[in-house]
């Protein structure tokens, strides 16, 4: 099964829209690869006994088909491409054999030389996709990819059309432990934005490219994970066991221990780290352990999702204030810290995050404290992504309308006269 190592690969852009792609394995590698396949429009089927929570969310959303069992050779039938995302070389070889017999190209995460296709290091910049193959050396490919990405970001590559210098192509990969010294471990709390991978900040993306360890939330844009170096340790934070409090303790422990071991750890969080993201708790845990922390703010869905649905959270002559609250507990729960009565008396905009489950109770409470039933309201599902949906209603009808429309999390609820300020627009591209 060994390929001709000396032969150069033939670069090709696969148009996979509407075509079946088989992914064998449901772990971290599959979590990184599936978003790019979905972005290409592929019909993705994952064959694996178990899935990460991030992949399970894709299945629950109807984007991925899951066959919950070990691989069988017949699974390759009808596939245009096979992605082997398992670490067991024996199991991976069985998939390779089945694909070779059926003349289907096969990518292997465990052994590039045994694969019939390679996944390049990729960067996306608007309509431009740059894919780099490093002759079998993923570090070289990532080094060149990152150099191109930086020059696309600052405009120099587009404006000058100049080629990369030999020093960039042949330059050594920097080892972070060598660069920062033996005690150079640190943590960066990076907001990945509301869902569109291009809405991460320039600094956030740069730090992500430098990371040794990435601890990612379920809601971070999957395409960002696809751009990680192959040797990066990816920790799926949503997979950590225990209840919410214990899970947070375990995340804190991972951040501190990896950093104390000399790694540069990026805690990648959906939206902004400090907007209902528990970033403060993680910063405190690192500070208590003497681990340096860098905070990179992110675009929050509380503003971005309404904006891309044509809803400004403030507007001259309509709303001079907006309040962002968490709706993860119902208004009558003793654990709720929100003054719902005060919110009902306000004239400005109310934005509710994590409130879809309790939307009926939230609406009823606001109505009971004086908000008019006819107050415009909207729910934006998966804002800033290609799956964005917007439902417009009134405060009196929004809960029933969301249930009827089967709106699902993540969703942002907006209540206030700004909802009707602008006509609906479609900008989530």
TORDREN-698967 format. One line per 3 residues: number of its first residue (from 1); their letters; for each residue x, y negated, z of N, C-alpha, C. Coordinates in steps of 0.02 Angstrom, whole numbers, plus 50000, padded with zeros to 5 digits. Each point is the difference from the previous one (the first is absolute). Layout:
N
NUM) a) X:Y:Z:X:Y:Z:X:Y:Z  ...
END
This chain:
429
1) xxx) 50041:50061:50000:49959:49939:50000:50042:49937:50000  50067:50004:50007:50042:49940:50002:50000:49966:49932  49989:49933:50000:50002:49962:49939:50072:49989:49978
4) xxx) 50009:49976:49940:50066:49980:49976:50018:49934:50034  50045:50004:50050:50014:49942:50041:50032:49944:49958  50041:50019:49950:50034:49950:49961:49957:49964:49949
7) xxx) 49941:50026:49987:49957:49970:49950:49965:49938:50028  49998:49947:49959:49965:49940:50021:49925:50010:49995  49963:49974:50049:49927:50006:49996:49972:49954:49946
10) xxx) 49943:50019:49973:49967:49959:49949:49948:49957:50035  50010:49934:50003:49952:49957:50037:49934:49995:49963  49946:50002:50038:49934:50000:49970:49950:49971:50050
13) xxx) 49955:49958:49976:49946:49975:50042:49938:50041:49989  49978:50036:50050:49942:50044:49993:49936:49961:50011  49954:50006:49953:49933:49970:50008:49953:50055:50025
16) xxx) 49992:50000:50066:49966:50056:50033:49926:49986:50014  49974:49944:49978:49931:49982:50014:49952:50055:49975  49960:50027:50046:49952:50051:49982:50028:50070:49993
19) xxx) 50065:50008:50014:50031:50066:49995:50015:50029:50068  49993:50065:50006:50010:50034:50064:50074:50006:50017  50017:49980:50061:50067:50008:50026:49996:50040:50065
22) xxx) 50041:50052:50004:50000:50044:50058:50055:49980:50048  49983:49990:50063:50049:49986:50052:49997:50058:50049  50056:50034:50009:50004:50057:50046:50034:49977:50063
25) xxx) 49964:49999:50055:50026:49976:50063:49960:49941:50024  49989:49995:50066:49960:49946:50027:50035:49960:50054  50067:49998:49998:50038:49965:50051:50023:49931:49980
28) xxx) 50057:49979:50028:50024:49932:49990:50018:49985:49927  50030:50049:49965:50018:49989:49930:49938:49988:49958  49950:50042:50010:49938:49991:49962:49967:49933:50017
31) xxx) 50004:49980:50062:49971:49936:50021:50033:49942:49961  50064:50007:49987:50036:49948:49963:49986:50002:49925  49988:50059:49972:49994:50006:49928:49929:49991:49974
34) xxx) 49950:50020:50038:49931:49998:49976:49976:49930:49982  50015:49948:50039:49975:49933:49981:50021:49978:49930  50062:50015:49980:50022:49980:49933:49963:50039:49946
37) xxx) 49985:50063:50013:49961:50040:49953:49929:49972:49993  49971:49981:50057:49933:49971:49998:50001:49933:49963  50053:49961:50012:50006:49936:49966:50005:50009:49924
40) xxx) 50027:50057:49979:50004:50015:49929:49935:50028:49972  49950:50009:50043:49935:50025:49977:49995:50075:49996  50049:50036:50027:50000:50073:49996:49944:50029:50043
43) xxx) 49977:50059:49979:49953:50039:50040:50042:50046:50044  50009:49980:50062:50048:50033:50044:49966:50055:50040  50030:50059:49997:49977:50056:50043:50059:50021:50044
46) xxx) 49988:50001:50065:50051:50021:50047:49983:50070:50025  50049:50044:49995:49992:50068:50027:50046:50007:50060  49971:50007:50058:50038:50006:50062:49954:50022:50056
49) xxx) 50024:50040:50047:49958:50019:50056:49978:49941:50043  50045:49949:50007:49985:49942:50042:50022:49937:49965  49971:49943:50021:50017:49935:49971:50019:49951:50055
52) xxx) 50040:49951:49982:50011:49943:50046:49935:49960:50003  49991:49961:50053:49940:49958:50004:49993:49952:49941  50056:49975:49975:49996:49954:49943:49973:50035:49938
55) xxx) 50021:50061:49988:49974:50038:49943:49927:50020:50012  49985:50017:50061:49931:50018:50017:49953:49942:49987  50024:49938:50013:49959:49941:49987:49987:49993:49925
58) xxx) 50050:50017:49959:49990:49999:49927:49949:50051:49978  50001:50058:50032:49950:50052:49985:49931:49978:50021  49995:49972:50061:49935:49977:50025:49970:49945:49957
61) xxx) 50045:49959:49971:49977:49946:49957:49982:50024:49930  50010:50064:49986:49983:50027:49934:50052:49988:49947  50060:49979:50018:50051:49985:49950:50043:50061:49984
64) xxx) 50004:50047:50047:50042:50059:49993:49959:50062:50014  50012:50051:49960:49969:50065:50013:50049:50043:50040  49974:50034:50051:50043:50040:50044:49979:50073:49999
67) xxx) 50047:50044:49985:49989:50072:50006:50039:50023:50062  49964:50019:50052:50031:50012:50065:50024:50073:50007  50054:50014:49968:50031:50067:50003:50070:49996:49971
70) xxx) 50040:50053:50008:50066:50001:49968:49994:50002:49924  50055:49983:49966:50003:49998:49928:49990:50069:49969  49965:50002:49943:49993:50059:49959:50020:49982:49929
73) xxx) 50033:50044:49963:50024:49982:49932:49946:49972:49954  49939:50025:50007:49945:49976:49957:49983:49927:50012  50024:49971:50056:49986:49929:50014:50030:49955:49946
76) xxx) 50053:50024:49967:50033:49960:49949:49958:49995:49937  49956:50047:49988:49960:50001:49939:49962:49933:49992  50009:49969:49943:49965:49938:49985:50034:49937:50025
79) xxx) 50056:50008:50035:50036:49941:50025:50046:49972:49946  50006:49934:49999:50046:49966:49954:50068:49989:50033  50000:50000:50066:50062:49989:50037:49992:50032:50068
82) xxx) 50055:50026:50026:50000:50030:50067:50052:49965:50043  49979:49981:50060:50045:49969:50049:50006:50048:50059  50060:50028:50010:50011:50046:50056:50025:49960:50059
85) xxx) 49960:49997:50052:50015:49959:50059:50005:50043:50062  50038:50055:49995:50011:50044:50057:50075:50008:50010  50020:50015:50061:50071:50007:50017:50025:50072:49995
88) xxx) 49954:50047:49997:50019:50071:49997:50023:50016:49929  50065:50015:49991:50025:50012:49932:49968:50061:49966  49982:50050:50039:49968:50059:49970:49931:49982:49973
91) xxx) 49961:49964:50040:49934:49979:49978:50005:49952:49941  50049:49954:50002:50009:49953:49946:50019:50036:49935  50043:50050:50006:50021:50038:49941:49941:50036:49968
94) xxx) 49954:50025:50041:49941:50034:49974:49957:49952:49958  49995:49938:50022:49963:49950:49961:50037:49985:49935  50067:49993:50004:50040:49987:49941:49992:50054:49948
97) xxx) 50001:50062:50022:49993:50057:49953:49932:49997:49966  49947:49989:50040:49933:49997:49971:49994:49943:49950  50031:49942:50015:49997:49944:49954:50040:50013:49937
100) xxx) 50059:50031:50007:50042:50014:49943:49966:50049:49953  49968:50051:50028:49965:50049:49959:49944:49968:49959  49971:49946:50027:49944:49967:49966:50022:49937:49963
103) xxx) 50065:49988:49997:50029:49942:49966:49971:49935:50025  49997:49994:50066:49977:49939:50033:50060:49970:50037  50013:49936:49990:50056:49969:50034:49989:49999:50075
106) xxx) 50055:50011:50037:49995:50010:50072:50053:49958:50035  49979:49959:50048:50045:49960:50041:50008:50036:50067  50062:50006:50023:50012:50033:50064:50034:49952:50049
109) xxx) 49971:49995:50058:50028:49957:50052:50060:50032:50034  50003:50066:49999:50053:50035:50038:50064:50010:49959  49995:50004:49934:50058:50017:49958:49992:49968:49931
112) xxx) 50032:49944:49989:49994:49964:49937:50027:50042:49942  50053:50039:50013:50030:50038:49946:49957:50059:49977  49952:50019:50042:49956:50055:49981:49934:49975:49970
115) xxx) 49995:49934:49992:49939:49970:49973:50005:49990:49925  49943:49995:49967:49999:49983:49929:49984:49927:49988  49987:49963:50055:49987:49928:49995:50022:49967:50064
118) xxx) 50021:49937:49995:50021:49961:50058:49954:49941:50009  49988:49981:50063:49965:49937:50013:50052:49946:50010  49996:49945:49963:50050:49947:50005:49987:49956:50061
121) xxx) 50050:49959:50016:49989:49946:50048:49962:49945:49964  49944:49979:50029:49953:49956:49964:49990:49934:50038  49995:49946:49962:49978:49937:50027:49948:49972:49952
124) xxx) 49948:49970:50027:49946:49971:49959:49998:49925:50011  49998:49963:49946:49998:49927:50003:49949:49977:49950  49937:49992:50024:49946:49983:49954:49990:50057:49950
127) xxx) 50001:49983:49936:49990:50050:49948:50063:50039:49984  50056:49980:50030:50064:50033:49986:50013:50055:50051  50016:50059:49975:50021:50055:50042:50072:50018:49980
130) xxx) 50045:49999:50049:50069:50018:49988:50013:50067:50033  50022:50048:49960:50015:50067:50025:50073:50015:49987  50036:50021:50052:50072:50011:49994:50017:50072:50018
133) xxx) 50036:50033:49956:50028:50066:50013:50075:49992:50010  50025:50028:50054:50071:49992:50017:50043:50059:49984  49982:50037:49948:50040:50058:49982:50000:50054:50053
136) xxx) 49944:50006:50035:49995:50050:50053:50018:49973:50069  50026:49938:50003:50018:49970:50064:49947:49949:50019  49955:50018:50046:49946:49954:50018:50024:49935:50031
139) xxx) 50057:50002:50035:50026:49939:50031:50021:49950:49947  50032:50024:49948:50020:49955:49946:49938:49970:49967  49949:50042:49989:49939:49976:49968:49967:49946:50042
142) xxx) 49998:50010:50066:49968:49951:50044:50040:49935:50002  50067:50006:49999:50042:49940:50000:49986:49956:49939  49997:50032:49942:49986:49962:49939:49928:49974:50001
145) xxx) 49954:50042:50021:49929:49979:50003:49992:49938:50044  50032:50000:50058:49993:49944:50046:50032:49937:49972  50055:50008:49963:50031:49941:49969:49954:49970:49948
148) xxx) 49968:50042:49961:49952:49976:49949:49940:49968:50034  49976:50031:50053:49942:49973:50036:50015:49930:50027  50059:49991:50029:50018:49935:50028:50003:49947:49945
151) xxx) 50026:50018:49943:50006:49951:49946:49933:49987:49966  49955:50048:50000:49932:49987:49977:49964:49953:50048  50012:50011:50065:49966:49959:50050:50022:49928:49998
154) xxx) 50066:49988:49989:50023:49930:50000:49998:49968:49930  49980:50040:49950:49990:49972:49933:50061:49999:49956  50058:50018:50026:50061:49994:49960:50003:50052:49944
157) xxx) 49974:50058:50011:50003:50051:49948:49954:49981:49942  49941:49974:50017:49953:49981:49948:50023:49938:49962  50029:49952:50037:50018:49937:49969:50063:50005:49958
160) xxx) 50047:50042:50020:50063:50004:49964:50004:50060:49954  49962:50052:50017:50003:50061:49961:50067:50034:50005  50041:49981:50049:50067:50027:50006:49999:50071:50027
163) xxx) 50053:50037:49987:50005:50069:50022:50032:50003:50068  49990:50055:50035:50032:50010:50064:50075:50009:49991  50038:49975:50047:50073:50007:49995:50021:50070:50019
166) xxx) 50061:50019:49979:50026:50066:50017:50007:50008:50075  50014:49945:50035:50009:50005:50072:49936:50020:50035  49942:49980:49971:49936:50021:50029:49987:50073:49985
169) xxx) 50011:50020:49937:49985:50069:49980:50043:50050:50036  50065:49983:50008:50046:50047:50029:50013:49988:50074  49969:49947:50028:50014:49981:50069:49980:50054:50049
172) xxx) 50036:50007:50055:49985:50052:50049:49936:49985:50038  49967:50052:50023:49941:49992:50041:50023:49982:50071  49972:49947:50027:50020:49977:50066:49969:50043:50054
175) xxx) 50040:50026:50044:49975:50038:50058:49987:49951:50056  49939:49999:50025:49981:49949:50049:50039:50008:50065  50014:50062:50020:50037:50010:50062:50071:49972:49994
178) xxx) 50030:50006:49941:50067:49973:49989:49998:49924:49997  49947:49972:49970:49996:49928:49992:49987:49965:50066  49955:50028:50041:49981:49967:50062:50040:50022:50060
181) xxx) 50041:50052:49992:50038:50025:50056:49964:50056:50036  50033:50031:50048:49972:50059:50034:49936:49985:50039  49991:49937:50021:49939:49983:50038:49954:49956:49959
184) xxx) 50000:50010:49933:49963:49955:49956:49927:50017:49990  49973:50046:50039:49930:50018:49992:49954:49941:50016  49947:49993:49962:49952:49947:50013:49933:50019:49970
187) xxx) 49949:49961:50016:49932:50012:49977:49973:49938:49966  49964:50009:49946:49963:49946:49968:49927:50018:49998  49958:49956:50027:49928:50009:49995:49977:49962:49938
190) xxx) 49981:50038:49949:49986:49971:49934:49926:50007:49983  49967:49945:49985:49932:50003:49976:49999:50014:49926  49965:50053:49980:50000:50021:49929:49946:49965:49960
193) xxx) 49957:49961:50034:49946:49967:49964:49936:50042:49999  49948:49975:49966:49934:50030:50004:49987:50060:49955  50046:50018:49956:49988:50058:49957:50035:49997:49933
196) xxx) 50001:49942:49969:50037:49992:49938:50074:50000:50016  50039:50047:49971:50071:50004:50018:50040:49937:49982  49975:49959:49954:50036:49939:49982:49988:49943:50050
199) xxx) 49957:50011:50049:49987:49948:50050:50045:50006:50061  50046:50047:50001:50050:50000:50053:50048:49942:49986  50028:49971:50053:50045:49944:49990:50066:50023:49969
202) xxx) 50037:49953:49971:50065:50016:49971:50046:50028:50054  50000:49969:50059:50042:50024:50055:49979:50069:50023  49935:50012:50004:49976:50065:50020:50023:50055:49953
205) xxx) 49996:49986:49935:50020:50050:49951:50075:50012:50002  50038:49947:50012:50073:50008:50004:50019:50043:50060  49970:49987:50057:50015:50040:50059:49978:50073:49991
208) xxx) 49945:50010:49966:49976:50068:49987:50052:50038:49957  50031:49965:49953:50050:50032:49958:50063:50017:50039  50012:49966:50056:50060:50012:50040:49989:50052:50055
211) xxx) 49938:50020:50011:49984:50041:50059:50030:50069:49997  50019:50026:50059:50019:50070:50007:49940:50042:50021  49955:49969:50039:49939:50033:50024:49942:49952:49989
214) xxx) 49945:50027:49975:49939:49960:49991:49943:50035:50038  49971:49965:50047:49943:50025:50038:49939:49963:49973  49957:50036:49964:49947:49968:49960:49931:50015:50027
217) xxx) 49957:49950:49998:49930:50008:50016:49963:50031:49941  49940:50024:50012:49960:50031:49947:49980:49951:49946  49991:49936:50018:49973:49952:49953:50053:49962:49961
220) xxx) 50063:50017:50006:50051:49964:49961:49994:50021:49927  50015:49956:49953:49996:50017:49929:50045:50059:49983  49970:50053:49971:50039:50060:49986:50056:49989:49951
223) xxx) 49992:49953:49953:50053:49988:49950:50064:49974:50032  49995:49967:50058:50060:49979:50035:50039:50060:50025  49966:50051:50021:50034:50061:50023:50033:50036:49943
226) xxx) 49971:49995:49941:50029:50033:49942:50067:49969:49981  50013:49938:50021:50062:49966:49982:50056:50013:50050  49986:50036:50054:50053:50012:50050:50056:50043:49972
229) xxx) 50060:49990:50026:50056:50043:49981:49984:50072:50019  50026:50048:49963:49984:50071:50015:50022:50023:50069  50052:49968:50027:50027:50022:50065:49966:49966:50059
232) xxx) 49953:49956:49988:49966:49966:50054:49955:50048:50038  50003:49998:50067:49954:50040:50040:49934:49963:50004  49947:50031:49976:49933:49971:50002:49960:50032:50056
235) xxx) 49979:49959:50048:49959:50024:50056:49929:49974:49990  49954:50045:49991:49929:49982:49992:49970:49988:50069  49992:49936:50018:49977:49983:50067:49930:50026:50014
238) xxx) 49960:50006:49947:49931:50023:50010:49997:50074:50015  50057:50035:49991:50002:50073:50013:50021:50016:50071  50022:49949:50037:50024:50011:50068:49942:50021:50044
241) xxx) 50007:50055:50039:49944:50026:50039:49984:49958:50061  49955:50026:50042:49977:49968:50062:49946:49948:49984  49974:49968:50052:49952:49947:49992:50035:49936:49980
244) xxx) 49961:49946:49989:50029:49937:49976:50057:49974:50044  49991:50001:50066:50051:49973:50045:50063:50043:49997  49993:50066:50004:50058:50045:49998:50034:49996:49932
247) xxx) 49960:49994:49947:50030:49995:49934:50043:49938:49995  49977:49944:50029:50040:49938:49999:50064:50009:50039  49996:50035:50056:50061:50014:50039:50050:50040:49960
250) xxx) 49975:50047:49960:50044:50042:49960:50032:49959:49943  49961:49955:49971:50027:49956:49948:50055:49956:50030  49987:49972:50059:50051:49959:50033:50063:50040:50012
253) xxx) 49992:50062:50022:50058:50043:50014:50041:50012:49937  49965:50014:49944:50035:50013:49937:50039:49939:49978  49969:49941:50004:50035:49939:49980:50064:49990:50040
256) xxx) 49993:50008:50065:50057:49987:50044:50055:50053:49990  49981:50063:49999:50050:50053:49995:50038:49998:49934  49964:49989:49944:50034:49997:49936:50047:49940:49997
259) xxx) 49978:49943:50027:50043:49941:49999:50061:50009:50045  49990:50031:50059:50056:50012:50045:50050:50049:49971  49977:50041:49953:50045:50046:49965:50037:49966:49943
262) xxx) 49988:49935:49989:50036:49963:49949:49963:49988:49936  49936:50021:49997:49962:49992:49938:49967:49931:49996  49989:49978:49939:49958:49941:49988:49930:50025:49987
265) xxx) 49954:49984:50045:49932:50026:49999:49952:49945:49979  49961:50015:49949:49946:49954:49979:49934:50029:50023  49965:49964:50041:49932:50018:50020:49954:49965:49951
268) xxx) 49975:50037:49951:49960:49972:49946:49926:50004:50020  49968:49941:50004:49932:49997:50025:49955:49966:49949  49938:50024:49995:49952:49968:49956:49986:49929:50023
271) xxx) 49990:49954:49951:49984:49931:50018:50058:49965:50033  49987:49969:50057:50051:49965:50039:50013:50038:50065  50063:50005:50021:50015:50040:50060:49964:49977:50063
274) xxx) 49985:49935:50004:49971:49973:50061:49926:49986:49996  49967:50021:49946:49927:49993:49995:49969:50069:50009  49982:50016:50062:49971:50065:50017:50044:50058:49977
277) xxx) 50065:49989:50000:50045:50052:49977:50045:50029:50054  49992:49978:50062:50040:50024:50057:50074:49985:49991  50015:49952:49957:50070:49982:49991:50030:49972:50064
280) xxx) 49961:49965:50039:50025:49972:50063:50022:50054:50047  49962:50055:50004:50019:50055:50044:50066:50032:49978  50009:50006:49935:50061:50030:49974:50060:49954:50010
283) xxx) 49989:49935:49992:50054:49952:50012:50022:50002:50073  49951:50004:50045:50016:50003:50071:50039:50064:50018  49980:50056:49970:50035:50063:50013:50072:49997:49977
286) xxx) 50011:49970:49942:50069:49994:49973:50040:49952:50044  49970:49944:50019:50035:49951:50042:50020:50030:50067  49955:50041:50029:50016:50031:50064:50058:50049:49995
289) xxx) 50009:50029:49940:50054:50047:49990:50063:49967:49972  49998:49934:49992:50058:49965:49974:50011:50007:49926  49947:50017:49963:50005:50009:49927:49980:49935:49966
292) xxx) 50043:49972:49957:49982:49938:49965:49940:50011:49954  49956:49951:49997:49939:50005:49960:49994:49940:49953  49985:50014:49937:49983:49948:49952:49927:50007:49982
295) xxx) 49963:49946:49999:49929:50001:49983:49991:49966:49932  49969:50036:49954:49986:49972:49934:49924:49996:49992  49971:49941:50002:49928:49993:49994:49974:50029:49934
298) xxx) 49938:50021:50001:49969:50027:49940:49935:49964:49984  49978:50005:49938:49936:49972:49980:49944:50040:50034  49958:49967:50036:49947:50035:50037:49937:50008:49958
301) xxx) 49970:50058:50007:49938:50014:49962:49943:49955:50021  50004:49971:50059:49946:49956:50023:49991:49939:49956  50053:49980:49966:49997:49943:49953:50003:50024:49928
304) xxx) 50044:50049:49987:50012:50022:49931:49941:50036:49970  49969:50046:50037:49944:50038:49973:49941:49954:49981  49979:49955:50044:49947:49953:49979:50021:49957:49941
307) xxx) 50064:49978:49999:50023:49957:49945:49993:50033:49933  50018:50064:49996:49996:50036:49936:49929:50022:49984  49954:49989:50046:49930:50011:49986:49964:49934:49985
310) xxx) 50039:49946:49993:49971:49935:49985:49972:49965:50061  50026:50016:50060:49974:49971:50061:50057:49965:50037  50002:49933:49999:50050:49964:50040:49976:49998:50073
313) xxx) 50044:50016:50047:49976:50001:50070:49986:49930:50026  50030:49948:49968:49981:49931:50014:49986:49965:49934  49958:49948:50003:49985:49962:49939:49975:49931:50022
316) xxx) 50025:49949:49965:49983:49932:50019:49924:49989:50000  49975:49975:50056:49929:49987:50007:49958:50060:50019  50033:50059:50004:49963:50061:50016:50023:50031:50066
319) xxx) 50065:50010:50007:50028:50031:50060:50068:49970:50015  50008:49974:50061:50064:49971:50021:50036:50046:50049  49976:50060:50007:50031:50047:50047:49983:50071:49979
322) xxx) 50044:50046:50018:49983:50071:49992:50031:50038:50058  49965:50052:50020:50020:50040:50056:50005:50073:49978  50056:50031:50017:50011:50070:49983:49993:50041:50063
325) xxx) 49956:50049:49999:49989:50042:50060:50004:50073:49980  50013:50041:50050:50000:50073:49990:49932:50028:50019  49975:50043:49957:49935:50032:50014:50006:50073:50014
328) xxx) 50060:50023:50022:50010:50072:50010:49962:50027:50059  49977:49956:50046:49955:50022:50053:49936:49959:49995  49943:50028:50016:49937:49963:49994:49996:49941:50048
331) xxx) 49958:49950:49985:49998:49939:50041:49982:50013:50073  49960:50052:50014:49979:50012:50070:50049:50045:50037  50055:50018:49969:50049:50043:50033:50042:49958:50048
334) xxx) 50010:50023:50062:50041:49962:50048:50071:49987:49976  50024:50041:49953:50068:49992:49975:50005:49943:49949  49944:49974:49976:50002:49946:49951:50020:49934:50034
337) xxx) 50048:49965:49970:50023:49936:50026:49972:49941:49961  49955:50013:49954:49972:49948:49956:49939:49968:50034  49997:49934:49998:49942:49963:50025:49951:49993:49942
340) xxx) 49958:50050:49990:49955:50001:49943:49948:49944:50004  49980:49983:50060:49951:49945:50007:50030:49935:49975  50063:49987:50016:50033:49940:49977:50007:50000:49924
343) xxx) 50017:50059:49972:50005:50005:49927:49935:49983:49966  49945:50022:50029:49934:49987:49971:49985:49926:49998  50025:49962:50048:49986:49928:50003:50045:49960:49952
346) xxx) 50054:50030:49976:50046:49964:49956:49969:49990:49931  50024:49948:49966:49975:49986:49932:50048:50026:49947  50059:50021:50021:50051:50021:49953:49993:50072:49978
349) xxx) 50053:50024:49969:50001:50068:49972:50023:50050:50051  49968:50058:50001:50021:50055:50043:50023:50057:49955  50062:50022:50011:50028:50057:49963:50010:50057:50050
352) xxx) 49971:50058:49983:50003:50058:50044:50042:50054:49967  50054:50020:50034:50040:50057:49977:49982:50062:50041  50005:50057:49968:49986:50065:50033:49930:50002:50031
355) xxx) 49953:49967:49967:49933:49996:50030:49946:50035:49962  50018:50039:49948:49948:50030:49959:49956:50049:50040  50031:50040:50042:49963:50049:50041:49950:49965:50046
358) xxx) 50018:49943:50026:49958:49964:50048:49964:49941:49970  49995:49998:49933:49972:49942:49967:49928:49986:50021  49960:50051:50006:49930:49989:50020:49995:49967:50068
361) xxx) 50041:50024:50048:49999:49971:50067:50028:49929:50000  50051:49988:49960:50029:49933:49996:49950:49950:49971  49967:50020:49946:49950:49955:49970:49943:49987:50048
364) xxx) 49977:50052:50033:49944:49991:50048:50019:49954:50057  50061:50005:50024:50022:49957:50055:50005:49927:49978  50028:49988:49941:50004:49931:49975:49930:49971:49990
367) xxx) 49954:50040:49974:49931:49977:49991:49966:49985:50067  50013:50043:50048:49969:49990:50066:50024:49936:50034  50060:49978:49982:50028:49939:50031:49993:49939:49956
370) xxx) 49958:50004:49948:49982:49940:49965:50022:49992:49928  50041:50044:49973:50018:49994:49929:49938:50014:49957  49993:49963:49947:49941:50007:49957:50005:50066:49960
373) xxx) 49944:50036:49992:50001:50062:49961:50021:49989:49927  49986:49939:49974:50016:49987:49931:50072:49978:49988  50042:50001:50053:50070:49981:49992:50033:50046:49949
376) xxx) 50033:49973:49948:50033:50043:49951:50053:50045:50033  50005:50060:49975:50049:50048:50026:50026:50042:49942  50059:50027:50009:50029:50043:49948:50044:50052:50033
379) xxx) 50008:50056:49965:50047:50052:50022:50045:50015:49940  50065:49996:50012:50050:50013:49948:50037:50064:50018  49990:50051:49959:50033:50065:50011:50065:50003:49961
382) xxx) 50053:50023:50033:50065:50011:49968:50022:49939:49959  49996:49943:50033:50016:49937:49967:50071:49998:49972  50009:49966:49944:50062:49988:49964:50025:50062:49962
385) xxx) 49964:50055:50003:50020:50060:49963:49955:50010:49940  50019:50048:49958:49958:50016:49943:49933:50030:50018  49993:50023:50062:49937:50030:50024:49957:49950:50037
388) xxx) 50015:49936:49996:49962:49950:50037:49927:50000:49981  49957:49996:50050:49928:49992:49990:49976:49944:50045  49953:49961:49976:49973:49945:50040:49924:50005:50002
391) xxx) 49974:49998:50060:49928:50001:50010:49979:49934:50032  49952:49966:49971:49975:49937:50026:49928:50009:50025  49987:49973:50058:49934:50007:50031:49990:49941:50047
394) xxx) 49959:50010:50050:49991:49950:50053:50015:50034:50067  50006:49960:50051:50014:50029:50066:49945:50049:50021  49939:49985:49980:49944:50043:50019:49997:50065:49961
397) xxx) 50032:50003:49942:49995:50060:49958:50066:50036:49988  50056:49970:50021:50065:50026:49979:50014:50071:50025  49979:50016:50060:50014:50066:50027:49965:50055:49960
400) xxx) 49937:49990:49986:49963:50050:49961:50026:50002:49928  50017:49943:49972:50025:49998:49932:50067:50037:49994  50044:49991:50050:50064:50034:49998:49991:50076:50006
403) xxx) 49954:50021:50042:49987:50071:50007:49971:50030:49936  49954:49964:49969:49969:50023:49938:50052:50005:49944  50045:49952:49997:50052:49999:49948:50058:50046:50016
406) xxx) 49998:50031:50059:50053:50046:50022:50069:49966:50000  50000:49940:50025:50064:49965:50009:50040:50038:50053  50064:50008:49987:50043:50039:50046:50060:49957:50021
409) xxx) 50031:50018:50056:50060:49965:50022:50058:50014:49952  50049:49955:49997:50004:49936:50036:49956:49948:49967  49966:49961:50042:49955:49949:49974:50003:49938:50044
412) xxx) 49993:49942:49969:49999:49936:50035:49930:49971:49994  49973:49979:50057:49934:49969:50001:50007:49925:50008  49966:49962:49958:50002:49927:50002:49930:49973:50011
415) xxx) 49992:49957:50050:49935:49973:50017:50006:49924:50001  49957:49966:49961:50002:49927:49999:49982:49973:49932  49987:49935:49997:49977:49968:49937:50053:50001:49946
418) xxx) 50064:50012:50017:50051:50004:49948:49989:50058:49952  49962:50050:50021:49988:50058:49958:49967:49980:49935  49958:49950:50001:49966:49979:49940:50030:49940:49966
421) xxx) 50060:49980:50020:50030:49939:49973:50021:50008:49927  50034:50054:49984:50026:50011:49932:49964:50058:49967  49997:50001:49934:49971:50059:49966:50046:50060:50008
424) xxx) 49973:50060:49996:50043:50060:50006:50054:49999:49947  50060:50018:50020:50056:50005:49953:50034:50067:50009  50034:50021:49948:50037:50062:50003:50074:49982:49988
427) xxx) 50039:50006:50053:50071:49983:49995:50044:50054:50029  49972:50057:50019:50039:50054:50030:50032:50042:49946  50050:49973:49965:50033:50036:49947:50074:50004:50015
END
